[in-house]
Each structure stands twice: as C-alpha cells, then as structure tokens.
Amino acid sequence: MSELSRRTVLRGLGAGAGVAVAAPGALAGTAEAAPVPPARNGDNPVVRENGAPGSGRWAVGCAETRGVDPARPQIAGRPDRDSVAPGETLRLHVSRAGATVSVYRVGHYGGVRARHLLTDTGAGAVWTLKVPDAWVSGLFLAVLTTPDGYRAHVRFVVREPARASGVLHLVSGKAGAEASVVRWLEEEGYDVTYATVGDVREGRVDPSRYGVLTHIGSRPVAAGGARTVALPRPFALSEPGRIEEAARRTASEEIERAVSRSRSRRPRRSTP
C-alpha cells in the first residue's frame, strides 16, 4: 500500500462439493476444546461491530461512478488469496494503475449494509494491505475506482481462527448472494465468524471450535463431524428484509438447535 499520508482511515478503525478437514487439534492452541459460545446473546463482537456507522458509498453510481464493461473491464482486481487473518498481508493485483482503493466490511449497520474502513489513492499494479488486528471477521469488499469514474469490486474474507464463535459461515458462490446471507446473519445478531471452504480443507480453520457451520445451498459440506446448516436458496436471492418470515424462522431454529446440541455435547480434549 502507498504511504499512510495518502490513506484516509476512519476513527472507528481500531474499534472493536465436500471438504477434507485437518484433524481436530492440528491448529495451534487447540489442545483443549474451548466452550462453544451461544448462537447469539445480544452482545458479541459482531453485534458491537454493527453498531458502527454504515456507508453506502461502495455502490456503483455513488460519486458519479459507473460499472465496467463485463467483456472488457476498464479496471479489475485479483487478490492473491481468498481469505486472510488479522496481521497477514493481502496483495491485490490491479489491472490499471492510479486507481483509488476503498475497503468496506459487509454487514447490517442499521440497514446501510457496509462500513467504510479505509481509502487509499494512486494504487499501483500491486496494492497491499496488512489486515489490522482490530478488524472483525467478515466479508470485505475492495472497491476499485478509476480516475475517470469506472468502478469494480473485489471481495475477500477476513477470518479469525483464534476466536471460537457460535456460527462459522463458509463463504462461497457469487459475491452478491453471499452478501445477502452475511447481512441476514448479522441483522439477526449471530455470533458469527467467516472462512472459505478452502480454509477448512487446508486446515487454517478448525471446524470443531464452532457450534454450527452454515453455507448456501443444499449441496452437502463435509466438515469433520461438525454440524452444518444449509441456508435455503431464497437467502441468496433476497435482501434480508425481503426474506419470507417463515424461511427466516426455520433457518434460525435450525441454527439455534445445532449450536445448542454442540454446546451440550462439547468434548474436552486431553492436553498432550
């Protein structure tokens, strides 16, 4: 990333298909199973995060921006990885130098749908970001804007493998579909962290630390014995406020039930 003097950082920055799974306990610090948090308790890192001011300026059309040509995009970006942990560095390959890069976290934020975290101007061919320790796990957007107003979005996941949560949502599929699910989970106040299917498959995240793994669609996800809940297709097609109440209630009941069972049957691992 270019020098800090060229970056605008919000005051709130410091605030608070099958998968082969690595063996439980393979990750550092997991010699003894930590208690599974409840699905939601009204006060968790995600609830506190969503109390921050939101912003809608990530969207195409804001500040006289326009979308790129899908066939020959005026700007595009490609991250060197799909997910990153706090303290790690993300490298974003940008097709056109001189762009502005703004980073947003997707969430509820009182219905505004995202939180602006930083803006950096004059990005080069490779834009780098060291993820701050204070960032809460989530689905993030790097918004690329050219000097002549073309705008594109690149998504990435920030995971928190050191924090057990009631829900671990596995991000996959199209960005728009995932954003709808993420906003619903956070509107409902779930204690949720995020990862990709690759994170579970390659052992960066231990699924046994979580009460339930959620994902979009009915295709089964093998998760080393962890309980899973497949969120129905309407969740991937609708804004949270447009999801039918019956579907919301059914999904919530399945998540709560799975987390409750995990909490009541939580095994303890012996320390080597």
C-alpha positions in Angstrom: 0.0 0.0 0.0 1.2 3.5 -0.7 2.3 5.7 2.2 -0.1 6.3 5.1 -0.3 10.0 4.3 -2.3 9.1 1.2 -4.8 7.0 3.0 -8.0 8.0 4.8 -8.6 5.9 7.9 -11.9 6.2 9.8 -11.8 6.9 13.5 -13.6 3.6 14.1 -10.8 1.5 12.6 -9.4 0.4 15.9 -12.9 -0.4 17.4 -13.9 -3.1 18.0 -18.6 -30.2 -3.1 -17.1 -32.0 0.1 -14.2 -30.8 2.1 -11.3 -32.9 3.5 -10.6 -31.4 7.0 -7.5 -31.2 9.0 -7.6 -33.3 12.2 -9.1 -31.5 15.2 -6.4 -30.1 17.4 -4.0 -29.7 14.5 -4.1 -25.9 14.8 -2.0 -24.2 17.4 -3.6 -23.5 20.7 -6.3 -26.2 20.5 -5.0 -28.8 23.0 -8.2 -28.4 25.0 -11.6 -27.7 23.5 -12.9 -24.2 24.3 -16.6 -23.8 25.2 -18.8 -23.1 22.2 -20.4 -19.7 22.5 -24.2 -19.4 22.2 -25.6 -18.6 18.7 -26.5 -15.1 19.9 -26.6 -13.4 23.3 -27.2 -9.7 22.4 -23.6 -8.7 23.0 -20.8 -10.2 20.9 -18.1 -8.8 18.6 -20.4 -8.8 15.5 -23.2 -7.0 17.3 -20.8 -4.4 18.6 -19.3 -4.1 15.1 -22.7 -3.4 13.6 -23.2 -0.6 16.0 -20.6 1.4 14.0 -21.8 3.9 11.3 -22.5 2.4 7.9 -21.9 3.7 4.4 -23.5 3.1 1.0 -20.7 4.8 -0.9 -19.3 1.4 -2.1 -22.0 1.0 -4.7 -21.7 1.7 -8.4 -23.4 5.1 -9.1 -22.2 6.8 -6.0 -19.9 9.8 -6.6 -20.8 9.7 -10.3 -19.2 6.3 -10.8 -20.3 3.7 -13.4 -19.8 0.0 -13.8 -17.2 -1.6 -16.0 -17.8 -3.4 -19.3 -18.0 -7.1 -18.4 -16.4 -8.1 -21.7 -13.5 -5.6 -21.5 -13.5 -4.2 -18.0 -11.9 -0.8 -17.6 -10.4 -2.0 -14.3 -10.3 -5.3 -12.4 -8.6 -6.7 -9.4 -7.4 -10.2 -8.3 -6.4 -11.0 -4.7 -3.5 -13.3 -4.1 -5.8 -15.3 -1.7 -9.5 -15.6 -0.9 -9.1 -15.1 2.8 -6.7 -13.5 5.2 -6.3 -13.4 9.0 -5.6 -10.2 11.1 -1.9 -9.4 10.9 -1.5 -11.1 7.5 -0.9 -9.2 4.2 -3.3 -9.3 1.3 -1.9 -8.5 -2.2 -4.4 -7.2 -4.7 -3.3 -7.2 -8.4 -4.9 -4.2 -10.1 -5.2 -4.1 -13.9 -4.9 -0.3 -14.1 -2.5 1.9 -12.1 -3.7 5.1 -10.5 -7.0 3.8 -9.1 -8.4 4.6 -5.7 -9.0 1.6 -3.4 -11.6 1.7 -0.7 -12.2 -1.2 1.7 -15.6 -1.9 3.2 -16.9 -4.6 5.6 -20.3 -6.0 4.6 -22.9 -6.2 7.4 -26.2 -4.8 8.7 -25.1 -1.5 10.1 -28.6 -0.3 10.8 -29.7 -1.3 7.2 -26.9 0.6 5.5 -25.2 -2.7 4.5 -21.5 -1.9 4.8 -18.9 0.0 6.8 -16.1 2.1 5.3 -12.7 1.3 6.8 -10.1 2.9 4.7 -9.3 4.6 1.4 -6.0 4.7 -0.5 -5.3 6.7 -3.6 -3.0 6.1 -6.5 -2.7 2.4 -6.2 0.0 0.7 -8.3 -0.1 -2.6 -10.2 0.0 -4.5 -6.8 -1.8 -3.0 -3.8 -1.0 -4.4 -0.4 -3.0 -4.4 2.8 -1.8 -5.6 6.2 -5.1 -6.5 7.9 -5.4 -4.7 11.3 -5.8 -6.9 14.4 -8.9 -4.9 15.3 -10.9 -5.9 12.2 -13.8 -8.2 13.0 -14.0 -11.4 10.8 -16.3 -10.8 7.9 -16.9 -10.5 4.2 -15.0 -7.5 2.8 -15.1 -5.5 -0.4 -12.1 -3.8 -2.0 -13.8 -1.1 -4.2 -11.6 0.0 -7.2 -12.4 3.3 -8.8 -10.5 4.8 -11.8 -9.8 8.5 -12.2 -12.5 8.6 -14.9 -15.1 7.0 -12.7 -15.2 3.3 -13.5 -15.8 1.1 -10.5 -15.3 -2.6 -9.8 -15.5 -4.7 -6.6 -13.2 -7.4 -5.3 -14.3 -9.5 -2.3 -12.2 -11.2 0.3 -12.8 -12.8 3.7 -11.1 -11.9 7.0 -11.1 -14.9 9.2 -10.5 -15.1 13.0 -9.2 -18.7 13.7 -8.3 -17.8 17.3 -11.9 -16.8 18.2 -14.5 -19.6 18.7 -18.0 -18.4 17.7 -21.4 -19.9 17.7 -21.6 -19.8 13.9 -18.9 -20.2 11.3 -20.2 -19.2 7.8 -18.4 -20.7 4.9 -18.3 -18.1 2.1 -18.6 -19.5 -1.5 -20.6 -18.7 -4.6 -21.3 -15.3 -6.0 -20.5 -12.2 -4.1 -24.0 -10.7 -4.3 -25.6 -13.9 -2.9 -23.1 -14.2 -0.1 -23.6 -10.5 0.8 -27.3 -11.1 1.3 -26.7 -14.0 3.6 -24.0 -12.1 5.6 -26.3 -9.2 6.1 -29.1 -11.5 7.4 -26.8 -13.3 9.8 -25.6 -10.0 11.2 -29.0 -8.4 11.3 -30.1 -11.4 13.4 -27.3 -10.8 15.9 -25.5 -14.1 15.5 -22.0 -14.5 17.0 -20.6 -15.4 13.6 -17.1 -15.6 12.1 -16.3 -16.3 8.5 -14.0 -18.5 6.4 -13.8 -20.1 3.0 -14.2 -23.8 2.1 -10.5 -23.8 1.3 -9.7 -22.6 4.8 -11.4 -25.7 6.3 -10.0 -28.0 3.7 -6.4 -26.8 4.2 -6.6 -26.7 8.0 -6.5 -22.9 8.5 -9.7 -23.1 10.5 -10.7 -26.0 12.8 -14.5 -26.6 12.4 -14.7 -28.4 15.8 -14.3 -25.0 17.5 -17.8 -23.8 16.3 -21.4 -24.6 17.2 -22.5 -24.9 13.6 -21.2 -24.3 10.1 -23.6 -22.5 7.7 -23.4 -22.3 3.9 -25.6 -21.5 0.9 -27.5 -24.2 -0.9 -28.3 -27.9 -0.3 -25.1 -29.4 -1.6 -23.5 -31.2 1.4 -20.3 -29.9 3.0 -18.2 -32.4 4.8 -16.8 -30.7 7.9 -15.1 -33.3 10.1 -18.2 -34.2 12.1 -19.2 -30.6 12.8 -22.9 -29.7 12.5 -23.9 -27.9 9.3 -26.9 -25.9 8.2 -27.6 -25.3 4.5 -29.3 -21.9 4.2 -32.1 -22.1 1.5 -31.8 -20.5 -1.9 -34.1 -17.5 -1.1 -31.4 -16.3 1.3 -29.0 -15.9 -1.6 -31.5 -14.1 -3.8 -33.1 -11.5 -1.5 -32.3 -8.6 0.7 -32.7 -9.5 4.3 -35.9 -7.5 4.7 -37.4 -9.4 1.8 -36.8 -12.9 3.0 -40.1 -14.5 4.0 -40.7 -14.7 7.7 -41.3 -18.4 7.7 -37.9 -19.0 6.0 -36.2 -16.8 8.4 -37.8 -18.5 11.4 -37.0 -22.0 10.1 -33.3 -21.1 9.4 -32.9 -19.5 12.8 -34.4 -22.5 14.5 -32.1 -24.9 12.7 -29.0 -22.8 13.7 -30.1 -22.4 17.3 -30.8 -26.1 17.6 -27.4 -27.1 16.1 -25.5 -24.8 18.3 -27.4 -25.9 21.4 -26.5 -29.5 20.7 -22.9 -28.7 20.1 -22.7 -26.8 23.5 -24.4 -29.7 25.4 -22.1 -32.4 23.9 -18.9 -30.5 23.8 -16.0 -33.0 24.3 -12.9 -32.0 26.2 -9.5 -32.8 24.7 -6.7 -34.1 26.8 -3.6 -32.0 26.9 -0.6 -33.8 25.4 
